[in-house]
Amino acid sequence: MNYAQLLFPDFSLILCGFLVCRYTALNRTVWQQVDALVYFFLFPVLLFHSIVKSTLDLRAASGLIGAGWTLGAIGITLAYVLPYLPVLGRHIDKRQHAACAQVGFRFNSFIGLAIAERLAGPEGLLLIAVLIGVCVPVFNTAAVWPMARHAERGFLRELVRNPLIIGTASGLLANIAGFHIPPWLEPTVTRVGAAALAMGLMAAGAGMQFSALTRDRALGISVLTVRHFISPLVAFALARWYGLSALQTTILLAFSALPTAPTGYVLAARMGYDGAYVAGLVTLSTVLGMLSLPFALGVLRQL
């Protein structure tokens, strides 16, 4: 399978968002509102629908969930240990690192859902939705806690207001309770989900910024190496360790190689950190995703 060709439609939407934002009247001011629409409404609905519409066998998915949590724990550890490493640590500012460490382990759910559906249809979409559902609370806790500690803000308040956590947690609870979306409402919810993917990918492109990347290069290179090179290698080993099926392995590898979360710079800026620099890392991570995803799916998956 030509994964580069498979991923092209999704990354072409990112490119469209970048070009539209930079060269038309639909500038960053417009796309900030699109970001809010996707983040607070469209995307939580998509997550809820993806989890609720299919029967969720938590026992069958337990290996994938365990691998996802283990992958996250290793990524979080590697991202946060960077300032304490010999030689490298001397070149990393700890306050800047508190905002940027999240780049090493958070993931772009928009791209993940789009790719999973393209790779494996509804079953792949369900599996990636489960991973998102169980990992978003853990990853967001790890992202918010050091910033809240440095900025002296409570991280519990940040977590309970997170729309991704609300959407995924409510979807998991509804699925376990046996809730199904009524047939008359299904077409509307499906269209909301489709809009979330397209607009989310374009918004990711519109938010790309390169100008701030000239400072703190050691930190940027380090967290991006964790995100795009080490994480896929760890996922490959975990898939073998947990004995995952071929489909689960594919989803885990795709999950491990995703670009970092585009909301990272919003979170950093909102908590008083250097949002422009984090935005630059998010931009570079989005570009590197065009290399790490084919590496994970086309190289590691074949080993």
Number of C-alpha atoms within 10 A of each C-alpha: 8 9 17 16 9 14 19 12 14 20 21 14 20 26 20 17 25 22 16 18 22 16 9 8 10 14 16 16 10 13 21 13 12 18 22 12 15 24 19 16 16 23 25 24 23 27 31 25 24 24 28 25 16 14 12 17 10 12 9 10 16 13 19 26 22 15 26 22 17 15 24 24 16 15 25 23 15 19 25 20 11 21 18 12 10 8 9 13 15 13 13 20 13 18 14 17 22 23 27 29 31 29 30 30 32 27 27 24 26 27 26 24 23 23 25 23 16 16 20 15 12 15 16 21 24 24 25 27 26 23 23 26 24 18 21 21 19 18 20 20 15 21 25 23 19 20 26 18 12 15 14 11 15 13 18 12 9 16 19 12 10 16 16 25 22 19 21 29 19 18 26 21 14 16 20 15 10 11 12 14 12 8 8 8 9 14 11 10 17 15 12 19 22 15 16 24 23 18 23 28 27 27 29 26 27 27 23 24 18 14 11 15 17 10 10 15 11 15 24 24 12 18 25 25 16 22 30 25 18 18 26 27 17 19 26 20 14 22 21 12 11 14 14 19 13 11 14 21 22 24 23 28 28 25 28 30 30 30 32 27 22 29 19 26 25 17 18 24 17 11 19 13 21 18 20 18 25 30 27 21 30 29 23 19 29 24 17 20 22 18 16 25 26 21 21 27 22 17 12 17 16 7 6
